[in-house]
Amino acid sequence: MIQLHQIEKVYRTDTVETQALNGINLAVAKGEFLSIMGPSGCGKSTLLNIMGLLDEPSGGQISIAGSDTRNLGDKQMAHFRNQRIGFIFQSYHLINDLRVLDNVELPLLYRKSAAKERRELAAEALGKVGLSNRMKHFPTQLSGGQKQRVAIARAIVGRPSIILADEPTGNLDSAMGNEVMDILLRLNKEDGTTIVMVTHDEQMARKTHRLVRLFDGAQVQ
Amino acid sequence: MLQHLLTLIWNKKRQHFLLFLELFISFLVLFAVFTMLVFNYGNYRKPRGFEYERVLSVSAFQRFAGDAPRDSLTIISQQLKRALEAVPGVTAVSYVSGNSPYTMSQSSNNITYNNISAQPDEYWADDDFAKVLQVHMVKGRWFNKSDGAAARKPVVINETLAEKFFGTADPVGKILNTGTDKQIVGVVRNLKDKGDYAELTPGIYQRIDSGYQDRFLIKLTAGAAPSTESMIYKTIMHQLPSSNTEIEKLEDKRVMKNRMSLIPVILMLVISGFLVLNVALGIYGVVWYSVNKRRGEIGLRKAVGATSGGITRQIIGEALVLTTLPLLLGIILAAQFPLLNLFDMPVSIYIVAILMAAAFLYLLVTLCSLYPGRQAAKIYPAVALHED
């Protein structure tokens, strides 16, 4: 599903050059639930951003679902993300000025879909994460766990084949973290969604199919 | 997307209240400015109705004894007119009332015809007025000598008054009461005698047939020598040695009158210019601040499928939606002017002014949000999402 070949990422300033990723080779199979672990600053999030086409590698090749992403333009990249990838972030990234339902609808706004259809799909996604009764609420009226569930609903509303989750349980207590993890496992198992999750939590990582460890920008496991 | 933008703006209505108010007030000021501009431009485009080139406006104030017989004053007038007509370079001379073209004087009279009331400007002029100013008669004729023997005194009315009283009917021969019954002998094309930007008002011309008028207009020939003016002055001083005489070119008086008409317009433009500048800076600041405050949101939108162009369009779209709400409120208020006929101006002026004010405000908002919108499009999602 996702093929990374010799991925390099170098951050340059006037005086300093930082090698964030160094020759990463990774293949994620369709339907696989992969977790990435490593100490802070080892390049986990950078790797996830590159997989999600949110960041460009300094070198190497990314292929997603058989498509080489190197030559994609801005519009094609946006379309690719919209159609194939769902994102979940540690800090949820919900828009506080929009109600829960409107937040979930967001990816569908960038597709040609009617308002009614968008509402139905958003409501369905919220149903999957058990938040049908919070559709009219604003994010500020929700708990951390509920916010992350809204973020998951937003990630799955467009029915992407890949979900990239950057420390989805990082801001949650263990009970809420487990709830969120259960939802992700269910999505993986029932819908066959490919999930790549960055985590610091060994216990969460053990629930996934495979664990990849990074250290100083290189894959060590 | 439009529904999404409306939702977004509506949910932030408290944050946007001041900008909303600023845009509402700006629209009303722009509406006032454009109404004034459209009104003045509309007047400017209308035909002047007379020729001002090579016409001198002369005032020869002469104090006569209070008991001076009218007939002798008439003789003095006629002698002066003949003497002036004999000056080389003079084509025609006409006595006129104090409210002759491009003066500050105004005189009006209430007249009612068939239960329709009007307050036309009332002018006095002699038989040569049409020749001096080359006015165009729409119907009938200008005054002539035969009017001196007519049973009823003659009047000439302008097109505006003719339309008000008679509509499409022919006014020639009809009787108007201006204190005494007078017969309409002609309809003259409207004269823009208060300046090029003044509106056309109803007017009635009465015939000067006796007494002394201290103001007259003199038409010069195309090749009149520069000395003609001094010869005219000498002629007047010869006939009326103790008179207080002033000679001005009608062209100069026109320029002066037009300047005076434009002063309030220029003042309004300067004031509104400052306001527009403030509004522009305000909008730019608000949009810029909003973009910087919402970097995470913009990064997220890019992550879920927004293109760079889409982000720019969204930022501009939000500003336009935000403008539309106060604009609608402003249009409702502005529409009361034609509905209640507050300044007796044609409805078309208000409609054009509303459209121009709305278009100007939309253009201003688009320009002010274009640069912040472009900057927003350059936000790198990975960086923005990490910062937030």
Chai-1 contact restraints between the chains, C-beta under 6 A:
chainA,res_idxA,chainB,res_idxB,connection_type,confidence,min_distance_angstrom,max_distance_angstrom,comment,restraint_id
A,N49,B,A382,contact,1.0,0.0,6.0,A-B,restraint_1
A,L54,B,A303,contact,1.0,0.0,6.0,A-B,restraint_2
A,L54,B,P381,contact,1.0,0.0,6.0,A-B,restraint_3
A,L54,B,A382,contact,1.0,0.0,6.0,A-B,restraint_4
A,D55,B,A382,contact,1.0,0.0,6.0,A-B,restraint_5
A,D74,B,T307,contact,1.0,0.0,6.0,A-B,restraint_6
A,D74,B,S308,contact,1.0,0.0,6.0,A-B,restraint_7
A,K75,B,T307,contact,1.0,0.0,6.0,A-B,restraint_8
A,A78,B,G305,contact,1.0,0.0,6.0,A-B,restraint_9
A,A78,B,T307,contact,1.0,0.0,6.0,A-B,restraint_10
A,R81,B,G305,contact,1.0,0.0,6.0,A-B,restraint_11
A,N82,B,G305,contact,1.0,0.0,6.0,A-B,restraint_12
A,F87,B,A303,contact,1.0,0.0,6.0,A-B,restraint_13
A,H93,B,G296,contact,1.0,0.0,6.0,A-B,restraint_14
A,H93,B,L300,contact,1.0,0.0,6.0,A-B,restraint_15
A,I95,B,E297,contact,1.0,0.0,6.0,A-B,restraint_16
A,D97,B,L8,contact,1.0,0.0,6.0,A-B,restraint_17
A,D97,B,N11,contact,1.0,0.0,6.0,A-B,restraint_18
A,D97,B,K12,contact,1.0,0.0,6.0,A-B,restraint_19
A,D102,B,T7,contact,1.0,0.0,6.0,A-B,restraint_20
A,L106,B,V304,contact,1.0,0.0,6.0,A-B,restraint_21
A,P107,B,V304,contact,1.0,0.0,6.0,A-B,restraint_22
A,P107,B,G305,contact,1.0,0.0,6.0,A-B,restraint_23
A,L109,B,H4,contact,1.0,0.0,6.0,A-B,restraint_24
A,Y110,B,G305,contact,1.0,0.0,6.0,A-B,restraint_25
A,Y110,B,A306,contact,1.0,0.0,6.0,A-B,restraint_26
